[in-house]
Amino acid sequence: MLVDQKFRKGLDTQFFDRPVKTNPLLAKLVRQFDAEVYPARCIRLPGNRFRLEIEPRIDLPRDAKGNIDVQGTSQVLNDKVESWVREYPEQWLWYHDRWNIKKSVKKAD
């Protein structure tokens, strides 16, 4: 499930130290089914090849009752994607304006 997509009605989280809305669906599914999360990514290699990496299970935050903390889990997932982007910034292709930057940038004359 892609977790770095723009979501208008999502949870307030941070991505690259900027406020964003994050879709809580994955965190809610994890809580509902007590599922484990194994981050996976695909890295482009030379010669039109790819490497699929599946990382170890993430320990997710829980609330006082032991349930998955949806807000905290959403942030953990954002942090994971951010770490991947920092590792291979040239491989991150993103067409939408997650931070709503377009509204704050002046148009050139």
NORNORMO-V505915 format. One record per residue. N is the residue number from 1. SS is DSSP state (hx for helix, st for strand, lp for the rest). Layout:
n=N ss=SS
n=N ss=SS
//
This chain:
n=1 ss=lp
n=2 ss=lp
n=3 ss=lp
n=4 ss=lp
n=5 ss=lp
n=6 ss=lp
n=7 ss=lp
n=8 ss=lp
n=9 ss=lp
n=10 ss=lp
n=11 ss=st
n=12 ss=st
n=13 ss=st
n=14 ss=st
n=15 ss=st
n=16 ss=lp
n=17 ss=lp
n=18 ss=st
n=19 ss=st
n=20 ss=st
n=21 ss=st
n=22 ss=st
n=23 ss=lp
n=24 ss=lp
n=25 ss=hx
n=26 ss=hx
n=27 ss=hx
n=28 ss=hx
n=29 ss=hx
n=30 ss=hx
n=31 ss=hx
n=32 ss=hx
n=33 ss=hx
n=34 ss=lp
n=35 ss=lp
n=36 ss=lp
n=37 ss=lp
n=38 ss=st
n=39 ss=st
n=40 ss=st
n=41 ss=st
n=42 ss=st
n=43 ss=st
n=44 ss=st
n=45 ss=st
n=46 ss=lp
n=47 ss=lp
n=48 ss=lp
n=49 ss=st
n=50 ss=st
n=51 ss=st
n=52 ss=st
n=53 ss=st
n=54 ss=st
n=55 ss=st
n=56 ss=st
n=57 ss=st
n=58 ss=lp
n=59 ss=lp
n=60 ss=lp
n=61 ss=lp
n=62 ss=st
n=63 ss=lp
n=64 ss=lp
n=65 ss=lp
n=66 ss=lp
n=67 ss=lp
n=68 ss=st
n=69 ss=lp
n=70 ss=hx
n=71 ss=hx
n=72 ss=hx
n=73 ss=hx
n=74 ss=hx
n=75 ss=hx
n=76 ss=hx
n=77 ss=hx
n=78 ss=hx
n=79 ss=hx
n=80 ss=hx
n=81 ss=hx
n=82 ss=hx
n=83 ss=hx
n=84 ss=hx
n=85 ss=hx
n=86 ss=hx
n=87 ss=hx
n=88 ss=lp
n=89 ss=hx
n=90 ss=hx
n=91 ss=hx
n=92 ss=lp
n=93 ss=lp
n=94 ss=lp
n=95 ss=lp
n=96 ss=lp
n=97 ss=lp
n=98 ss=lp
n=99 ss=lp
n=100 ss=lp
n=101 ss=hx
n=102 ss=hx
n=103 ss=hx
n=104 ss=lp
n=105 ss=lp
n=106 ss=lp
n=107 ss=lp
n=108 ss=lp
n=109 ss=lp
//
